[in-house]
Amino acid sequence: MKQLLISLLIFLSLNTFAQQRKYSTFYEQRVSLFDTLPINSEDIVFLGNSITNGGEWCELFENEHIKNRGISGDTSEGVYDRLENITKGKPKKIFLMIGINDIARNIPVDTIAKNIEKIILKIKEDSAGTKIYLQSALPVNPDFNMFAGHMKPNSIKSLNKQIKNLSLKHQTTYIDLYSQFTIKDSDKLSPQYTNDGLHLLGEAYLRWAEILKPYVEERNKKR
């Protein structure tokens, strides 16, 4: 009986701890690593979820000042909550892609857009000289029968429209990636770029880097 009671107390303690955790253990692991890796004013930050996390950006651009700050599973709120570690270094540029995991969690598009606007405003407030690039969310492909919660093309297109409007409102740069990765005359992510309908293969990262190269290489205006 005593052993059963102890086991029950341990279970309840672990369950309470899990409920109190706002983000995943992987999120916490990545953030703790980022806390030890400083950002400086020469750096270009790639910020987002697993799709950003999966890119070897400094190698793709052959630029040691490019820093990957993607976290698999991250959301717009998650990005906002970890911005301080990035903005305190006053990076030269930030390339942001976020929102697809919010959509999978049935967070309304308007709420996602409001979170992205909060991210923009915090960057501008904390690091006024940082140039912000808002990248559209990428298309998805349901034909792989994976990640069913993410397969909402209408929501993705609606979010991209709002991201574009935010870019105009706050005078940032909007980059339409969505149309560059679809099968022609469809809203599906091309199978040449994915093997699960959501995440990207190497060819996709090469294409992505090709699209971003002019923006990565352009000079910032004097601060």
Secondary structure, DSSP 8 states (H G I E B T S, - for coil): -HHHHHHHHHHHHHHHHHHH--S-HHHHHHHHHHTTS---TT-EEEEESHHHHT--HHHHTT-TTEEEEE-TT--HHHHHHT-HHHHTT--SEEEEE--HHHHHTT--HHHHHHHHHHHHHHHHHH-TT-EEEEE----B-GGG---GGG--HHHHHHHHHHHHHHHHHHT-EEE--HHHHB-TTSSBB-GGG-SSSSS--HHHHHHHHHHHHHHHHS-----
